[in-house]
Amino acid sequence: TRKRDPNKDDWVKLIRIPSYLKGTSNLSLTLSMTDETTIHWYADASFAVHKNMRSHTGGLATMGEGSIVSKSLKQKINSKSSTEAELIAADDTSSIMLHIKYFLLHQGYDFKLILHQDNKSTILLQENGKRSSSKRTRALNIRYFFLTDQIEKGNVTVKYCPTNEMLGDYWTKPLQGRKFELFRDVIMGYITLDPLHVSRS
């Protein structure tokens, strides 16, 4: 989207990319399975960050160490709040999340899906559907309550994830310094981000 009306600030950001790639050319994706029963998904949104005021979705999946799937995309509709944006982000992630589950099921592996979210209002909407809607979310398209049906069927479990452990932030926000390096290393499989603490592998 930057190519339509680039400015000097965009150019400065662009020339940083080759420097970063050159300085990190020795990094490689490392995958390992530490949980043989569960796939952990992280879905997050940045609210109204694009010029047309649409939000951005970021998500990834891990089976222990390293990201097996990563996703970063502009949302297709405008949302009225960060809660709506988070609900749309979860919906954006749900299709590939369930596709992988059913693919593995046909290979003989029945994995549980846990979706980690850092917005408690969104979790309530996902678990209760329209029953948890307020005036601000009542007009939301019913398609964004698809996950409510999946939760009721037992296909997906939603868990709260503190914002400072939300790996989806890596794909939605311009992280800086230590947090950028930490999340990058988790996604690349060098570090395990366990609940409530970070441990080096």
N, C-alpha and C positions, 0 to 999 in steps of 0.2 A: 504493500500500500504506500510505502514511502516514495516509490519511483515516480508517482504522479506529480508530486510537488515537493521535491527534495530541497533541503536547506543546508546551511553550513554545519549545523549541529548533526544532521544525518550523515554528512561526509566524515566528520570526526569519528562517529560511531562505526562507520563502515571500515575505515582504515585500521581500526583497532582489531578487527576480526582476523586479518592475516597474521598480525603480530601474535595474537592469542594462539592461533592454530600452529604457528611455528614454534612457539614456546611450550606447547603441550603435545607435540607430535609423538611423544613416547607413551602417552596415555592410551589405554585400550580397554574396551568393555570386558568386564569379568563377571561371569554369571555362575551362581551356585545355588543349590536348593537346600535351605535349612529347615523348611517346613514342608513335609511331604503331603499335607492335607489341605493347605490353604493358599490361595492367591490373594495378595493384598493389593488393593487399588487405592490410589490417592487422586481425588478430583477437586479442582479448585477453580475459582474465577476471579478475574480483576474486573470490577464494575465500571462500565462506561469509559473505557480507556482509549477507544478509537475515535477518529474525527466525527464519525456519524453516530457517536455515543453508544455504540454497541460494546458489549463486554467481551472478554477473552477467556477461553477455556484452556486449562492445562491439566493433564492427567498422566499417570503412569501406573504400571503394574510390576510387582516383584514377587518372586517365590522364595525370597531369602536375601540374596545379595545381587545387586545389579538390576537394572530395569529391563524386563523382557519386551515391554511395549511402552512407547511414549507418545503423547499426543499434545499438539498445540495448535489451536485454531480460533479464528474470530467467530463469535456466535452469530447465528443467522437472523436473529430477531433482537429487537431492543427490549431491555428489561427495565422495570421501574425501581428496583432496589437490589442491593447486594444479595439478599436472600433469593430473589428470583434468578439472578445471574448464577448463583451456586446451584440452584435446582436445574437450570438449563445445562450447566456444566456436567452435572451427574448424568443427565439424559444423553448428552453428547458422548459420554464415556460408556454408557450402558450397552450400546449395540456391540462394540468390540469385546466388552467384558463378558457378555453372555455368549458371543460367538466362540470365544476361546474356551469357555466352560463346556459348551456342547461338543466342540471339536475333541477336547480331551476326554469327555465322557464316552464318545464313540471309540476312543482308543483304549478304553477300559480304566480310565482314571477319573474318579469322582472327587473333584476339588471343591472345597467351600470357597465362596467369594465373600470377602470383607471389604466394604467400601468405606474409606476413611474420609471424614469431612470435618472442617473446622468451624462450621456455622450451625449452632444448635437449632435455630429456627428452621433451617433447611432440613435437618434430620427429622424434626417433628412433622414437616410436610411430607417427607418421604415415607415415614412410618404410618401416618394417619390419613394421608391424602387430603381431600377437600375438607375433612372434619377439622383440620388444624388451620384452615384458611382464615385470614383476617380480611378486612376491607381492602387492604393493599394487595393481597394475593388471590382474591376470589376470582378475578378475571383471567387468571392464568389458564392457558390451554390445557385441556385434560391430558394431552399427550405427555406432558411433563410429570404426570403422576404414574407413568408406566412402571417406575421402580417400586411404587407402593404395592402394585400387584405382584411383582417379583419377590418382594419382602414377605408378603402374606403367603406366597407359595413356598417359602423357605429357600429360594434360590440365591438370595443375597442377604447379607447382614450389614447394617450400617453402624459404624462406631465413630464416636467423637475423637478427633485428633487435634491437639493443641496447635495453634497457628505456627509456633516456632518449629514444629515437626512436620508441617504440611509440605510434602515433597512436590506437590502440584505447583507451589509457588515458583519453582524453578522455571516453569513454562509460562508463567503469567506476569511475573514482576521482574524489574531490573535489579536483581540481587547484587549486593556489593561485598567485596572483601571476604571475610571468614565464612559468612553464611553461604555465599556463592560457592566457595571451595568445598564446604561441608556437603551441601546438597549435590554438587557435581560428583564428589567422591562416593556418595551413597548410590547415586544413579549408575555410576560406572562400576560399582561393585567392590570398591576398596575399603569402604566403611559400612558397618551395619548400624542403622538408626533404629534402635530398640525403643519401645515405649518408655518414657520417663528418663532415658539416659542414652548417651551415644557411646558405643564401644568400638574400639579399633579391632579389625579382624586380622 
